[in-house]
Amino acid sequence: MAGPAGWSNADVRAYRRGLAVRSAAADIGARVQLTDTQVRRRAYRAQTLSERTPGVWAACLAGEVSEQNMMIAAEVAGSLPADDPEAWAAFDAAIATPATTAVPGRFRVRARAVRERVHPESLRERQRRAAKDRRVDLTPEFDGLALLSALLPAEQAHAIDADLEQRARHLHGLADETRTLAQIRADVFADLLLTQPIGDDAVGTREKASRAGGRADHHPRSDASRSG
C-alpha cells in the first residue's frame, strides 16, 4: 500500500525510522545538554568504532581513550572500504595501543599512516576517485566575514599555498607594509581571483589550464593586492 504523496511502503518505513532517530536524538540531547546533531554524530562514531575497531572501542569503554582520539579513530576507520573487514582488523590492531597513549596530534599522524598501509586500493586509484569530490564551499561567519574553502587534489592545494606564501612574504618584507602575513595572504588570494573580469583572455587561459590539470602562470596586480 502506498504511503503519503505516492510513497512506497519502503519509503514510508525509511521516513519513520529517520523520524524516530531524530526524535530520540533530540530527547537525549535535551537530557545531556547537546544538540540532536551532536548526539547523532557521537552515535555514528560509536557505531563505527564498535564495528570496525573493537579493540579501540573496548579501550574507549574503559575510559582509556581521550575524546579527541576517539574522534580521530572513528574518522579514519570510517574512511576505509565498507566491505573490507580485514583492513578494519589490521587498522584496529595497529592503533589500539597508540589510541590510549599518544597525544591527538601524534595519534592522527599515526592513524593516517596506518590507513595508508592497510588500505587495499592503491593511492593512485583512490586519488582518481576522490578527485571527483573537489569543490569550493562558502560558510558565513560573524561580523561580515565568510570562510571560502576549497577541496582540491593535494598537489594543487600545496602548490597554491606555496604560491600564496611566496607572494605574501615578498610584500611583507616591504618597508611600508603594515599588514600581518595572514592578512596579506588573504588579500593576495582575493586579488588573484577578482582582478580579472569574466571572459578576459587570462581567465580563459586559466580555465584551460584547470581543465588540463595544471595552472597557468599568473601575476597579481600589485596595487590591488596592497590595498586595505
Protein Blocks (a to p, Z undefined) as FASTA:
>chain_A
ZZeehiafklmmmmmmmmmmmmmmmmmmmmnopafklmmmmmmmmmmmmmmmmmlmmmmm
nopacfklmmmmmmmmmmpcfklmklmmmmmmmmmmmmmmpcfklmmmmmmmmmmmmpmb
dfklmmmmmmmmgccdddddeehiacddddddfklmmmmmmmmmmmmmmmmmpmklcbdf
klmmmmmmmmmmmmpcghiaklmmmmmmmmnopacdddddfklmmgZZ
